[in-house]
Every structure is written in C-alpha cells, then in structure tokens.
Amino acid sequence: VLEIGALAPGERAAAVAVLARAFRDNPLNCAALAGCGPRRRERANAAGMRATLATAHAHGRVLAARADGRPAGVLVAVPPGAWPLPLPPLRLRLRALLGQGLGAARRWGEVFEALSAEHPVGARWYLSTLGVAPELQRRGVGSALLGAWLQEVDRDGVAAYLETDRPENLGFYRHAGFAVIGECRALGVRLWRMERPAAARAPGV
Ligand SMILES: CC(C)(COP(=O)(O)OP(=O)(O)OC[C@H]1O[C@@H](n2cnc3c(N)ncnc32)[C@H](O)[C@@H]1OP(=O)(O)O)[C@@H](O)C(=O)NCCC(=O)NCCS
C-alpha cells in the first residue's frame, strides 16, 4: 500500500538514501562523478542530496511515497517564484563538498549554470528531483508522486517545468501532460527540457 505525503523531518535520512540510489547510474550523475564507481557515486550523491533536501524542506516542496511506512520514492519541487532556492547553510555545503570531492562539486556547479541559462521566465512550478528506489521502479510509485504534485500545480493554475537526462523518462512525463520544449547539454550530456501548460488535464493522473 502506497501513501503519499510531505516528507517528515525524521524521514530525511531514508529519503537521501532513496535518491542517492535512484540517481546513481543516470548519465548526468556519471558525468559529474567521472571516474567514480557505482558505490562511490552513491556515497557522493548522498552527500549532495543531504544538502539539497535540507534547503528544499525549508523553501520548497518535498513529497514522499511510503511503501510499508518507509520512503520508496521522493519528489522535490520548487514553487512558483521560489527558484532558484537559496544555497544550503555553509555547514551542509562543506559536508557536501567533502563527500563529493572538489572536481564533482565544480562540475555540479557547471550543470547548475547550464540549466539556469535555459530556465524559463515567468511563474511556474519546477520539478527539481524525482527518484524511486531502483527495486521499486515501474510499479507506479513515480506516477503516484508526480500525480500528487500535479494536483497542487493545477490548484495554483500555473505551468510546470523539468529537465531530464534519460530518454526513457520522456514517455513517463508525456503521460502526465508534459511535452519537450527544447534540449540542452551539460557536461556533454544531452538533456530534454519539458513543460506542462497551466491547467492541462492529463488522463490517468
Ligand atoms: C523516472 C522514475 C522516477 C519513474 O518512477 P517509477 O516509479 O519507476 O514510475 P512508474 O512505475 O510510475 O512508471 C514508469 C513506467 O512504468 C509503467 N508502470 C507503472 N506501473 C507498472 C506496473 N505495475 N507494472 C509495469 N509497468 C508499470 C508506467 O506505465 C510507466 O511507463 P511509461 O514510462 O511508458 O510511462 C524512476 O524510474 C527513477 O527514479 N529513475 C531514476 C532517476 C530518474 O531518472 N529520475 C527522473 C529525473 S527527471
């Protein structure tokens, strides 16, 4: 049984672990953590996600999908007008830097700049992160999280925007009413930029 709701502070460590594993093999992640093996990438991801989730918790929206009471998937979104989120506190940034390494931190900075240059202007929700534990993927967890968030988006009556580095994800987001509006590159990795117009109704979501 799946339950969706705001991530509780006590669930943050479990959410970090889910996201660190979900993104371990994504192309952009592999490029940012060039030369690192899967275990090292997972550890480095956890370091970055800890800082990301702390800021998102304070200034954005963090939803968790719980299976048997434990986070199986996590969605991080930025409300209209709140992008870019403020930097995490210095203590967390230093911890992320130590956990990721200087090279990876610099490359993530490059990614942020590349994405920022393409970020649309005007009020819209932004899907910054959506990840499901690998062993629980393709069972509807991601769709349930996306659907719960899009209900909020529709209540606000604004568009929603995201980038993805996996062509396999394009169909998943198209089902929810997103369409590709452009492409860009970061660290040589191809990224698709997708938008869902305000108040679009997606069948089944
Ligand atoms: C992308 C991601 C969030 C999707 O989450 P998910 O829980 O696997 O998604 P769902 O199970 O809801 O849907 C995925 C597909 O499985 C299908 N599906 C859903 N339930 C299913 C079931 N019970 N059996 C078989 N297939 C199923 C869906 O129809 C969907 O197909 P589609 O791609 O044609 O739309 C997840 O795969 C993930 O974490 N990927 C790695 C990180 C990532 O790339 N995140 C997105 C960054 S933008």
The ligand as an SDF file (V2000), in Angstrom:
LIG
                    3D

 48 50  0  0  0  0  0  0  0  0999 V2000
   11.7620    8.0580  -13.5250 C   0  0  0  0  0  0  0  0  0  0  0  0
   11.2470    7.4280  -12.2490 C   0  0  0  0  0  0  0  0  0  0  0  0
   11.0810    8.4940  -11.1770 C   0  0  0  0  0  0  0  0  0  0  0  0
    9.8660    6.8180  -12.5300 C   0  0  0  0  0  0  0  0  0  0  0  0
    9.3780    6.2240  -11.3230 O   0  0  0  0  0  0  0  0  0  0  0  0
    8.6600    4.7980  -11.3660 P   0  0  0  0  0  0  0  0  0  0  0  0
    8.1210    4.5030  -10.0300 O   0  0  0  0  0  0  0  0  0  0  0  0
    9.5760    3.8020  -11.9780 O   0  0  0  0  0  0  0  0  0  0  0  0
    7.4820    5.1600  -12.3630 O   0  0  0  0  0  0  0  0  0  0  0  0
    6.1370    4.3650  -12.6310 P   0  0  0  0  0  0  0  0  0  0  0  0
    6.2430    2.9450  -12.2100 O   0  0  0  0  0  0  0  0  0  0  0  0
    5.0280    5.1630  -12.0560 O   0  0  0  0  0  0  0  0  0  0  0  0
    6.0750    4.4940  -14.1980 O   0  0  0  0  0  0  0  0  0  0  0  0
    7.1830    4.0730  -15.0100 C   0  0  0  0  0  0  0  0  0  0  0  0
    6.6800    3.2400  -16.1380 C   0  0  0  0  0  0  0  0  0  0  0  0
    6.2790    2.0030  -15.5980 O   0  0  0  0  0  0  0  0  0  0  0  0
    4.9570    1.7160  -16.0210 C   0  0  0  0  0  0  0  0  0  0  0  0
    4.3000    1.0390  -14.9240 N   0  0  0  0  0  0  0  0  0  0  0  0
    3.6500    1.5900  -13.8800 C   0  0  0  0  0  0  0  0  0  0  0  0
    3.1810    0.6520  -13.0750 N   0  0  0  0  0  0  0  0  0  0  0  0
    3.5640   -0.5260  -13.6130 C   0  0  0  0  0  0  0  0  0  0  0  0
    3.3960   -1.8760  -13.2280 C   0  0  0  0  0  0  0  0  0  0  0  0
    2.7230   -2.2070  -12.1300 N   0  0  0  0  0  0  0  0  0  0  0  0
    3.9740   -2.8050  -13.9990 N   0  0  0  0  0  0  0  0  0  0  0  0
    4.6490   -2.4770  -15.1190 C   0  0  0  0  0  0  0  0  0  0  0  0
    4.8340   -1.2240  -15.5350 N   0  0  0  0  0  0  0  0  0  0  0  0
    4.3010   -0.2820  -14.7880 C   0  0  0  0  0  0  0  0  0  0  0  0
    4.3300    3.0400  -16.2800 C   0  0  0  0  0  0  0  0  0  0  0  0
    3.2570    2.9330  -17.2020 O   0  0  0  0  0  0  0  0  0  0  0  0
    5.4710    3.8260  -16.8240 C   0  0  0  0  0  0  0  0  0  0  0  0
    5.6030    3.6050  -18.1950 O   0  0  0  0  0  0  0  0  0  0  0  0
    5.9790    4.8280  -19.1580 P   0  0  0  0  0  0  0  0  0  0  0  0
    7.4550    5.0500  -18.9430 O   0  0  0  0  0  0  0  0  0  0  0  0
    5.6430    4.3250  -20.5070 O   0  0  0  0  0  0  0  0  0  0  0  0
    5.1530    5.9890  -18.6980 O   0  0  0  0  0  0  0  0  0  0  0  0
   12.1750    6.2940  -11.7400 C   0  0  0  0  0  0  0  0  0  0  0  0
   12.3040    5.3440  -12.7500 O   0  0  0  0  0  0  0  0  0  0  0  0
   13.5460    6.7540  -11.2950 C   0  0  0  0  0  0  0  0  0  0  0  0
   13.7510    7.0510  -10.1260 O   0  0  0  0  0  0  0  0  0  0  0  0
   14.5370    6.7810  -12.2410 N   0  0  0  0  0  0  0  0  0  0  0  0
   15.9210    7.1360  -11.9180 C   0  0  0  0  0  0  0  0  0  0  0  0
   16.0540    8.5920  -11.5780 C   0  0  0  0  0  0  0  0  0  0  0  0
   15.4450    9.4880  -12.6530 C   0  0  0  0  0  0  0  0  0  0  0  0
   15.7790    9.3960  -13.8250 O   0  0  0  0  0  0  0  0  0  0  0  0
   14.5420   10.3810  -12.2280 N   0  0  0  0  0  0  0  0  0  0  0  0
   13.8870   11.3260  -13.0910 C   0  0  0  0  0  0  0  0  0  0  0  0
   14.7400   12.5160  -13.2090 C   0  0  0  0  0  0  0  0  0  0  0  0
   13.9670   13.7870  -14.2040 S   0  0  0  0  0  0  0  0  0  0  0  0
  1  2  1  0
  2  3  1  0
  2  4  1  0
  2 36  1  0
  4  5  1  0
  5  6  1  0
  6  7  2  0
  6  8  1  0
  6  9  1  0
  9 10  1  0
 10 11  2  0
 10 12  1  0
 10 13  1  0
 13 14  1  0
 14 15  1  0
 15 16  1  0
 15 30  1  0
 16 17  1  0
 17 18  1  0
 17 28  1  0
 18 19  1  0
 18 27  1  0
 19 20  2  0
 20 21  1  0
 21 22  1  0
 21 27  2  0
 22 23  1  0
 22 24  2  0
 24 25  1  0
 25 26  2  0
 26 27  1  0
 28 29  1  0
 28 30  1  0
 30 31  1  0
 31 32  1  0
 32 33  2  0
 32 34  1  0
 32 35  1  0
 36 37  1  0
 36 38  1  0
 38 39  2  0
 38 40  1  0
 40 41  1  0
 41 42  1  0
 42 43  1  0
 43 44  2  0
 43 45  1  0
 45 46  1  0
 46 47  1  0
 47 48  1  0
M  END
$$$$
